[in-house]
Amino acid sequence: MDQENLYDMRRICQGDPEGKIRLLMDYTDRTGDVADTWYTRNFEATWRDVEEGCRGLLSQLIPQNQ
C-alpha cells in the first residue's frame, strides 16, 4: 500500500516484468500511498483510502455493464 511494500513485493517476486504489481491508490484518481496509521493515527483517512482503492480495483475487475 506504500512505496516500501511495492519495493518488497518486487524483491520477493524477483521483479515485475509484466507490470502487475501496483499500489492500491493507483486504482483511484489520487495516486500515491494509503494513509499510514502507524504515523498519523488517522484511521478514518486510512479507511477512506482503502475503501476507495478497493472500489477502484473492483470496478476494473467487474465489467460495468453487468
C-alpha positions as CSV (number, residue, x, y, z in Angstrom):
1,M,0.0,0.0,0.0
2,D,3.0,2.2,0.1
3,Q,6.3,2.5,-1.8
4,E,8.1,0.3,0.8
5,N,5.5,-2.5,0.2
6,L,5.9,-2.1,-3.5
7,Y,9.7,-2.4,-3.3
8,D,9.3,-5.5,-1.0
9,M,6.9,-7.2,-3.4
10,R,9.1,-6.6,-6.4
11,R,12.1,-8.1,-4.4
12,I,10.1,-11.1,-3.3
13,C,8.7,-11.7,-6.8
14,Q,12.2,-11.1,-8.4
15,G,10.9,-8.2,-10.3
16,D,7.7,-7.3,-12.1
17,P,8.3,-7.7,-15.8
18,E,4.6,-7.7,-16.7
19,G,3.8,-4.6,-14.6
20,K,1.2,-6.4,-12.5
21,I,2.3,-5.2,-9.0
22,R,0.6,-1.9,-8.3
23,L,-0.3,0.3,-5.4
24,L,-3.9,0.3,-4.2
25,M,-4.2,4.0,-4.8
26,D,-3.3,3.5,-8.4
27,Y,-6.9,2.4,-8.9
28,T,-8.2,5.9,-7.7
29,D,-7.9,9.4,-9.0
30,R,-5.4,10.1,-6.3
31,T,-2.2,8.2,-6.8
32,G,0.3,7.7,-4.0
33,D,0.3,5.8,-0.7
34,V,-2.5,4.7,1.5
35,A,-2.5,6.9,4.7
36,D,-0.3,5.2,7.3
37,T,-2.0,5.0,10.7
38,W,1.3,4.0,12.3
39,Y,2.5,7.6,11.9
40,T,-0.8,9.6,11.7
41,R,-3.2,7.6,13.9
42,N,-5.8,8.8,11.5
43,F,-7.8,5.6,11.0
44,E,-10.5,7.3,9.1
45,A,-8.2,8.5,6.4
46,T,-6.7,5.0,6.0
47,W,-10.2,3.5,5.9
48,R,-11.2,6.0,3.1
49,D,-8.1,5.3,1.1
50,V,-8.5,1.5,1.3
51,E,-12.2,1.7,0.5
52,E,-11.6,4.0,-2.5
53,G,-8.8,1.8,-3.7
54,C,-10.8,-1.4,-3.4
55,R,-13.8,0.2,-5.2
56,G,-11.5,1.3,-8.0
57,L,-9.9,-2.2,-8.3
58,L,-13.3,-3.9,-8.2
59,S,-14.5,-1.6,-11.0
60,Q,-11.6,-2.8,-13.1
61,L,-12.3,-6.5,-12.4
62,I,-16.0,-6.4,-13.0
63,P,-17.4,-5.1,-16.3
64,Q,-19.6,-2.1,-15.8
65,N,-22.4,-3.4,-18.0
66,Q,-23.3,-6.3,-15.6
